[in-house]
Amino acid sequence: MERYTFMKNQHDDLVEAEKTLEGIIQELDTAMRKQFAEKFAEINREFDKVFKELFGGGKGTLELMEDEDILEAGIRIIAQPPGKKLQNMMQLSGGEKALTAISLLFAIQNLKPSPFCLLDEIEAALDDSNVGRFAKYLHKLTKNTQFIVITHRRGTMEQVDRLYGITMQEKGVSTLVSVNLIDKDLTD
């Protein structure tokens, strides 16, 4: 009888723990769904603002794909550059796709700035006028974030505070070259 009572108490404790855990999981699931919906709406609004600024007009939208579970639904990116009809991102040119993706990245960065960000030739597919808009917008983000940008584009390099490059004047001997462009602004 003593052993039965001990085992029965153990069983009852496990059943109670299971109910408690299921309740906690349900609360977390509900909170995650609510938080995801709120943050998705915020990112959607910010994406449209950044899209308009980088494209010089138009409209950018994020939509959840048809699915009953919000946490498993896909995300559709809809872009309408100025002068074009509303279309799925996959129907855009390479430069338009790149600028749309950059808009989404910057929208998320605006809402939740990270202290440090590395961008590797992110603007390579852009034409010169879009590179200029990209670089100016990126420079605005430097208030909250330090960026390291790997690039070959002149428009981006013109907006930076410091340039670092590697040169090879002699075969097999690499040399670091750095230029501080902040001093230029101070003396003007």
Long-range contacts (C-beta under 8 A, 24 or more apart in sequence): 32-71, 33-70, 33-71, 36-70, 36-71, 37-70, 39-111, 40-64, 42-111, 43-104, 43-107, 43-108, 43-111, 46-107, 46-108, 46-110, 46-111, 47-103, 47-104, 47-107, 49-107, 50-103, 50-104, 50-106, 50-107, 50-110, 50-137, 51-79, 51-100, 51-103, 51-107, 53-133, 53-137, 54-99, 54-102, 54-103, 54-106, 54-130, 54-133, 54-134, 54-137, 55-81, 55-82, 55-99, 55-103, 55-133, 56-82, 56-133, 57-81, 57-82, 58-82, 58-84, 59-86, 60-100, 60-103, 60-104, 62-104, 77-104, 94-125, 95-125, 95-126, 95-127, 95-130, 97-125, 98-122, 98-123, 98-124, 98-125, 98-126, 99-126, 99-130, 99-134, 102-134, 106-137, 106-138, 106-141, 109-141, 109-145, 110-141, 113-141, 113-144, 113-145, 114-145, 115-144, 115-145, 115-146, 116-145, 116-146, 116-148, 117-145, 117-146, 117-147, 117-148, 118-147, 118-148, 118-149, 118-150, 119-147, 119-148, 119-149, 119-150, 119-151, 120-150, 121-150, 121-151, 121-152, 122-149, 123-151, 123-153, 123-155, 123-156, 124-151, 124-152, 124-153, 126-153, 128-155, 131-155, 131-156, 135-159
